Amino acid sequence: MTSSEAEQKVLKRSIGITVAFASSGVLLGLLSGSQSIVFDGLFSVIDTLVLMLALAAARLVQREGDRRFQYGYWHIEPMVLAFNGSVLMFLCLYAFINAVDSFLEGGRELELDWALGYAVVACVVTFSMYFYERRENRRVRSELLRLDTQSWFMSALIATALLVAFALAWAIKGTRFAPLAPYVDPTVLALLTLYLITVPIKTVRRALNEVLLITPPKLDQVVRTVMDEVVQRHGFRRYTSYIAKVGRACFVEIYVVTPADFQVGSIARLDAIRQEISTAIGDQGSYQWLIVAFTADERWI
């Protein structure tokens, strides 16, 4: 099984489990009166939709380029990641506003039996999926699987927080702290959203860097170090480089300025220099687009 097939198999399995998990979350959240559980369910609903987009993207990026998309479909992946992160950001903001409003109105009474039962099952499911996908992605090394693994980890944190909070609310029933129980749900929801919103913010920022073709500094430094040595070793005058990372593809263009009296000798000599540069740069992505051009006229760089 290829890495692409393995990636799609894991994503399909994740979609199926997420659909069941999301449906039960929304239903039990309504039955228990817990906004936190409803938020957990809605988070999973959106995650399901994004997973379907991710699966479609995983298939697209494996296709060869055509006359319309001559560089291939690598740009689809960061677009999906940016959309995913943006939706999750807005969901977290909406949930936080609801949590504050509920807190100001005196909190919410919960059906703790339903709530505790859901939290226990949610912990088992989410942590199981997190460890399963993390193990699979060690072999596949997929950015989409990494994102989905991250989503399951976020869901696992939510489930754990819900379990602790509901257990606390159950423990203070019938005690002098009982009036605080209605505030447990909105407080947990507010804290969760403030924490979870940092993850999609990072995802959106990283994806936009790729959509906008912002040069990755680490790869840029690798290329510059390699080319400084190549220029010195072969007696070239200077060089310029242009680098971008889009999804799983790295695009590297290098233009070398040779002395006016540089003797090419044969094309094989230039190809050998290109191979030397390619080997030194190394494997920077699942697909690397490398162009090394030589010219004696600086107008062409």
C-alpha positions as CSV (number, residue, x, y, z in Angstrom):
1,M,0.0,0.0,0.0
2,T,1.4,3.4,-1.0
3,S,1.6,6.3,1.5
4,S,-1.2,8.1,-0.4
5,E,-3.5,5.0,-0.1
6,A,-2.6,4.6,3.5
7,E,-3.3,8.3,4.1
8,Q,-6.8,8.1,2.5
9,K,-7.6,4.9,4.4
10,V,-6.9,6.5,7.7
11,L,-8.8,9.7,6.7
12,K,-11.9,7.6,5.7
13,R,-11.8,5.7,9.0
14,S,-11.5,9.0,10.9
15,I,-14.5,10.5,8.9
16,G,-16.7,7.5,9.8
17,I,-15.9,7.7,13.5
18,T,-16.2,11.5,13.6
19,V,-19.7,11.4,12.1
20,A,-20.9,9.0,14.8
21,F,-19.1,10.9,17.5
22,A,-20.4,14.3,16.4
23,S,-24.0,13.1,16.1
24,S,-24.0,11.6,19.6
25,G,-22.3,14.7,21.0
26,V,-24.9,17.2,19.7
27,L,-27.8,14.9,20.8
28,L,-26.4,14.2,24.3
29,G,-25.5,17.9,24.7
30,L,-29.1,18.9,24.1
31,L,-30.4,16.1,26.4
32,S,-28.0,17.1,29.3
33,G,-28.4,20.8,28.8
34,S,-24.6,21.3,28.4
35,Q,-23.3,23.9,26.0
36,S,-19.8,22.4,26.4
37,I,-21.0,19.0,25.0
38,V,-22.9,20.8,22.2
39,F,-19.7,22.7,21.4
40,D,-17.8,19.4,21.4
41,G,-20.3,17.9,19.0
42,L,-20.3,21.0,16.7
43,F,-16.5,20.9,16.7
44,S,-16.6,17.3,15.5
45,V,-19.3,18.2,12.9
46,I,-17.1,20.8,11.4
47,D,-14.1,18.5,11.6
48,T,-16.1,15.9,9.6
49,L,-16.7,18.4,6.8
50,V,-13.1,19.5,6.8
51,L,-11.9,15.8,6.7
52,M,-14.0,15.3,3.6
53,L,-12.3,18.3,2.0
54,A,-8.9,16.9,3.2
55,L,-9.6,13.5,1.6
56,A,-10.5,15.2,-1.7
57,A,-7.3,17.3,-1.4
58,A,-5.2,14.2,-0.7
59,R,-6.5,12.7,-3.9
60,L,-5.9,15.8,-5.9
61,V,-2.4,16.5,-4.9
62,Q,-1.4,13.0,-6.2
63,R,-2.6,13.9,-9.7
64,E,-0.2,15.0,-12.4
65,G,-0.4,18.5,-13.6
66,D,-2.4,19.3,-16.8
67,R,-2.5,22.2,-19.3
68,R,-4.5,24.2,-16.9
69,F,-2.6,23.5,-13.7
70,Q,0.8,22.8,-15.0
71,Y,2.5,22.9,-11.6
72,G,0.1,20.3,-10.3
73,Y,-2.4,20.6,-7.4
74,W,-0.1,21.2,-4.5
75,H,-1.7,24.6,-3.8
76,I,-5.0,22.8,-2.8
77,E,-3.6,21.5,0.5
78,P,-2.7,24.8,2.2
79,M,-6.0,26.2,1.0
80,V,-7.8,23.4,2.8
81,L,-5.7,24.0,5.9
82,A,-6.5,27.7,5.9
83,F,-10.2,27.1,5.5
84,N,-10.2,24.5,8.3
85,G,-8.3,26.7,10.7
86,S,-10.6,29.7,9.9
87,V,-13.8,27.8,10.6
88,L,-12.5,26.5,13.9
89,M,-11.4,30.0,14.9
90,F,-14.9,31.3,14.3
91,L,-16.5,28.4,16.1
92,C,-14.3,29.0,19.2
93,L,-15.2,32.7,19.2
94,Y,-18.9,31.9,18.9
95,A,-18.7,29.4,21.8
96,F,-16.8,31.8,24.0
97,I,-19.4,34.5,23.5
98,N,-22.2,32.0,24.4
99,A,-20.2,30.9,27.5
100,V,-19.9,34.4,28.8
101,D,-23.6,35.1,28.1
102,S,-24.6,31.9,30.0
103,F,-22.3,32.8,32.9
104,L,-23.8,36.3,33.2
105,E,-27.3,34.8,33.2
106,G,-26.6,32.5,36.2
107,G,-25.2,29.4,34.5
108,R,-26.9,26.3,33.4
109,E,-28.4,23.3,35.3
110,L,-27.1,20.0,33.9
111,E,-28.4,16.4,33.7
112,L,-25.1,15.1,35.2
113,D,-25.8,11.4,34.5
114,W,-26.0,12.0,30.7
115,A,-23.1,14.4,30.9
116,L,-20.7,12.1,32.8
117,G,-21.6,9.2,30.6
118,Y,-20.8,11.2,27.4
119,A,-17.5,12.5,28.9
120,V,-16.2,9.0,29.7
121,V,-17.1,7.6,26.3
122,A,-15.6,10.7,24.6
123,C,-12.3,10.3,26.4
124,V,-12.0,6.7,25.3
125,V,-12.8,7.4,21.7
126,T,-10.8,10.6,21.2
127,F,-7.6,9.3,22.9
128,S,-7.8,6.0,21.0
129,M,-8.1,7.9,17.6
130,Y,-5.3,10.3,18.6
131,F,-2.8,7.5,19.4
132,Y,-3.9,5.5,16.3
133,E,-3.4,8.3,13.8
134,R,-0.2,9.5,15.4
135,R,1.2,6.0,15.0
136,E,0.0,5.7,11.4
137,N,1.4,9.2,10.5
138,R,4.9,8.2,11.6
139,R,4.9,6.0,8.5
140,V,2.8,8.2,6.1
141,R,4.2,11.6,7.1
142,S,1.2,13.5,5.8
143,E,0.4,17.1,6.7
144,L,-3.3,16.4,6.4
145,L,-3.0,13.4,8.8
146,R,-0.9,15.6,11.1
147,L,-3.8,18.1,11.2
148,D,-6.4,15.5,11.8
149,T,-4.3,14.0,14.6
150,Q,-4.1,17.4,16.1
151,S,-7.9,17.7,15.9
152,W,-8.3,14.4,17.7
153,F,-5.9,15.6,20.4
154,M,-7.9,18.8,20.8
155,S,-11.1,16.7,21.1
156,A,-9.4,14.5,23.7
157,L,-8.5,17.6,25.8
158,I,-12.0,18.8,25.5
159,A,-13.4,15.4,26.7
160,T,-10.9,15.3,29.6
161,A,-11.8,18.8,30.7
162,L,-15.5,17.9,30.5
163,L,-15.1,14.8,32.5
164,V,-13.2,16.6,35.3
165,A,-15.7,19.5,35.3
166,F,-18.8,17.2,35.4
167,A,-17.3,15.1,38.1
168,L,-16.6,18.2,40.1
169,A,-20.2,19.4,39.6
170,W,-21.5,16.0,40.7
171,A,-19.3,16.0,43.8
172,I,-20.5,19.3,45.1
173,K,-24.2,18.4,44.7
174,G,-25.9,18.6,48.1
175,T,-23.0,20.5,49.7
176,R,-22.7,24.2,50.6
177,F,-21.0,24.7,47.2
178,A,-24.0,23.4,45.3
179,P,-25.0,27.0,44.1
180,L,-21.7,27.0,42.1
181,A,-22.7,23.9,40.0
182,P,-24.6,25.8,37.3
183,Y,-21.4,27.9,36.6
184,V,-19.3,24.8,35.9
185,D,-20.4,24.3,32.3
186,P,-20.0,27.9,31.0
187,T,-16.7,28.3,32.8
188,V,-15.3,25.1,31.3
189,L,-16.6,26.2,27.8
190,A,-14.9,29.6,28.1
191,L,-11.6,28.2,29.2
192,L,-11.6,25.5,26.5
193,T,-12.3,28.0,23.7
194,L,-9.6,30.4,24.8
195,Y,-7.1,27.5,24.8
196,L,-8.2,25.8,21.6
197,I,-8.3,29.0,19.5
198,T,-4.5,29.2,19.6
199,V,-4.2,25.9,17.5
200,P,-6.3,27.0,14.4
201,I,-4.5,30.4,14.6
202,K,-1.2,28.7,14.1
203,T,-2.6,26.5,11.3
204,V,-4.0,29.5,9.4
205,R,-0.8,31.4,9.7
206,R,1.3,28.5,8.4
207,A,-1.2,27.9,5.6
208,L,-1.3,31.5,4.5
209,N,2.5,31.6,4.4
210,E,2.3,28.9,1.8
211,V,-0.6,30.4,-0.1
212,L,1.2,33.8,-0.3
213,L,4.4,32.0,-1.3
214,I,6.4,33.4,1.7
215,T,9.9,31.9,1.6
216,P,10.5,29.4,4.4
217,P,13.5,30.7,6.3
218,K,15.0,27.3,7.1
219,L,15.0,26.1,3.5
220,D,16.3,29.5,2.3
221,Q,19.2,29.2,4.7
222,V,20.0,25.6,3.5
223,V,20.0,26.8,-0.2
224,R,22.1,29.8,0.6
225,T,24.7,27.8,2.5
226,V,24.9,25.2,-0.3
227,M,25.2,27.9,-3.1
228,D,27.8,29.9,-1.2
229,E,30.0,26.8,-1.3
230,V,29.2,25.9,-4.9
231,V,30.0,29.5,-6.1
232,Q,33.3,29.5,-4.3
233,R,34.3,26.0,-5.4
234,H,33.6,26.5,-9.1
235,G,34.6,30.1,-9.4
236,F,31.2,31.5,-10.3
237,R,30.5,35.2,-9.9
238,R,27.3,35.1,-7.9
239,Y,23.8,33.6,-7.8
240,T,20.2,34.4,-6.9
241,S,17.6,32.0,-5.5
242,Y,13.8,31.9,-5.3
243,I,12.2,29.5,-2.9
244,A,8.6,28.6,-1.9
245,K,6.9,25.8,-0.1
246,V,3.3,24.9,-1.2
247,G,1.7,22.0,0.6
248,R,4.1,19.0,0.2
249,A,6.0,20.6,-2.7
250,C,9.2,22.7,-2.4
251,F,10.0,25.0,-5.4
252,V,13.6,26.0,-5.7
253,E,14.9,28.2,-8.5
254,I,18.6,29.1,-8.7
255,Y,20.2,31.3,-11.3
256,V,24.0,31.2,-11.4
257,V,26.1,34.0,-13.0
258,T,29.3,32.6,-14.6
259,P,32.4,34.5,-15.7
260,A,32.2,35.7,-19.3
261,D,35.0,33.3,-20.3
262,F,33.5,30.3,-18.5
263,Q,34.1,27.1,-20.6
264,V,31.0,24.9,-20.5
265,G,32.8,22.0,-22.1
266,S,29.7,19.8,-22.3
267,I,26.1,19.8,-21.0
268,A,27.1,16.8,-18.8
269,R,29.3,19.2,-16.8
270,L,26.4,21.5,-16.0
271,D,24.2,18.5,-15.2
272,A,26.9,17.3,-12.8
273,I,26.8,20.7,-11.0
274,R,23.0,20.5,-10.8
275,Q,23.2,17.1,-9.3
276,E,25.8,18.3,-6.8
277,I,23.4,21.1,-5.7
278,S,20.4,18.8,-5.5
279,T,22.3,16.3,-3.4
280,A,23.5,19.0,-1.0
281,I,20.1,20.6,-0.6
282,G,18.6,17.1,0.2
283,D,15.0,16.0,0.4
284,Q,13.1,19.0,1.7
285,G,9.6,17.7,0.9
286,S,7.6,14.9,-0.7
287,Y,8.1,16.6,-4.0
288,Q,10.9,19.0,-5.0
289,W,10.9,21.2,-8.0
290,L,14.5,22.3,-8.6
291,I,15.7,24.5,-11.4
292,V,19.4,25.5,-11.8
293,A,20.1,27.9,-14.7
294,F,23.5,29.3,-15.8
295,T,24.1,32.6,-17.5
296,A,26.9,35.1,-18.0
297,D,24.5,38.0,-18.3
298,E,23.1,39.3,-15.0
299,R,20.0,40.6,-16.8
300,W,18.6,37.1,-16.8
301,I,18.6,36.7,-13.0
